[in-house]
Amino acid sequence: MKLAESILKKDRRALARLITLVENDSKEAIEALRILHSHTGNAHIIGITGPPGGGKSTVVDRLAKELRSRNKTVGIVAVDPTSPFTGGALLGDRIRMSELSTDKDVFIRSMGTRGALGGVARATADVVKLLDAFGKDMILIETVGTGQAEVDVVKIAHTTIIITMPGLGDDIQTIKAGIMEIGDIFVVNKADREGTDRRVMELEAMLELGQMSSSWKPPVLKTIARDGEGIIELLDAAESHYKWLKDSGLLSERGVERSRDELFQIIGEKIEKAVVDKVDRQEMDDLSRRIANREIDPYTAANELLARIGLEEKK
Amino acid sequence: MKLAESILKKDRRALARLITLVENDSKEAIEALRILHSHTGNAHIIGITGPPGGGKSTVVDRLAKELRSRNKTVGIVAVDPTSPFTGGALLGDRIRMSELSTDKDVFIRSMGTRGALGGVARATADVVKLLDAFGKDMILIETVGTGQAEVDVVKIAHTTIIITMPGLGDDIQTIKAGIMEIGDIFVVNKADREGTDRRVMELEAMLELGQMSSSWKPPVLKTIARDGEGIIELLDAAESHYKWLKDSGLLSERGVERSRDELFQIIGEKIEKAVVDKVDRQEMDDLSRRIANREIDPYTAANELLARIGLEEKK
């Protein structure tokens, strides 16, 4: 399989092309992912999320630069699950303008929801796999907000960094609601602004409340990403977290869990295709019409269809 | 089936209990939904969404009161897809405090994501069905924000109202990104504030740009929901939209589409259950571990499992 081989030979153009194929759910992409699977599992994957306006892109930019100065290669995936259209591209463009874009050891890609049939989290996971197989040492996944889709995307990561800033109104509430549980490291960016210490204290208090029985205590760090301040400490914390994951056995444990989820998802997709293939289109239309006309209920209709393809429900 | 019968006899406690069963994905709930299906299709379902802070709850409250003064019965479903924990309940509590709660012809329910295995949109659709079968004339679905989950929830509705307000910063961008396409009626609430006319013009300009070939032109209305201003016009617009859906044949066309989606979803869930039942747990664990260890790729593993249950992939 040529594209997969080119990836292993670190051909950047092949990588870009294969990512597009992944986004388009092409058969070729699946074939490549199949081959490349055994070459994955080496990258440290970091998810970066938080309310809009916190400076996530700047943090990502600075982290990438710091990684390069440590001679590590970097992949950046900027994901905008809220925008089916241009958001992803815009996000990417903004990053592409930075000086990182000229460094051949930094690969940057933005993704929207378009073309991701299995959901943006699924497509992101596959793109991260490609970057991993390509040999990137660290992969940064940046999302635009804190919705459920963002949480799903970030769950791919080994280490999740939640970025906030002082005085973002009620964003602490937003964090509380959805993503507090998934943060491994918390960052108060723009830490030269008023309210920084208060925000740090709020976060620490909340972490105290939500403390799980884990031996990892999420640190709350201050950064001024614009000036590069606090970035070294942030990267060190991320690496400490990765080391903790490895030493505690959690890295491999979570890997097995993720593999199980992936297996279920692939099975689901395959069966769905099998059903679509086996069921007559006209019959599907007729049944849908009868359901809409309240002549048959959808559960009975589903059983009828399943019986047809030999997957009858046991009583 | 007793619960289903009680619903048809307008037993409110049976309704509340059945909704809980739906949220818990119980078998009893499916059996009731199956029976009740033929009694649905009479309610006008309205989705209400928009950026936080726009006053959606107040609009919903006022709409419900106006409906009551027109002698219509009302169901309200407040959905918070961002909060697996308390958000949904909080939202509901806020509404429950209003005077509506003492009116036995208004049924109010709040939902979080908890317990909704098929996703919050799926659970909401089932709850709306129950309210429909119960005999509610109009069902208002209120969501907290404008994420993908909210969009999915609102897609259940016949008529979608997008609520915004003057001076909400860049929320116009948020609307542009995700939900502009699904709005049938746009509302600028808090219309006594500065910037109202500008916001109305922005919305109208955007609607002009995105104009589809539909004969329905989404109106942009002003309300001051706190004082009840503009609510009559808003409800009239919603009813005009429903009439337009009926007259144009779109109501039944979309009903068929929704039935098809539902059928697919039920089939998917049933097959997933069948797979989980048929596959040995130990085998699943072993395969997941081998995938995580990069001994086998997930696609090959999926094929092995599918072959075992007689759903081999055709080459």
Interface residues (C-beta under 8 A of the other chain):
Chain A: I30 L33 R34 I35 H37 S38 H39 T40 G41 P81 T82 S83 P84 F85 G87 T113 G145 T146 G147 Q148 A149 T174 A177 G178 S252 G255 V256 E257 R258 S259 R260 E262 L263 F264 I266 I267 G268 K270 I271 E272 A274 V275 D277 M284 D285 L287 S288 R289 I291 A292 R294 E295 D297 P298 Y299 T300 A301 A302 N303 L305 L306 G310 L311 E313
Chain B: I30 L33 R34 I35 H37 S38 H39 T40 G41 P81 T82 S83 P84 F85 G87 T113 G145 T146 G147 Q148 A149 T174 A177 G178 S252 G255 V256 E257 R258 S259 R260 E262 L263 F264 I266 I267 G268 K270 I271 E272 A274 V275 M284 D285 L287 S288 R289 I291 A292 R294 E295 D297 P298 Y299 T300 A301 A302 N303 L305 L306 G310 L311 E313 K314
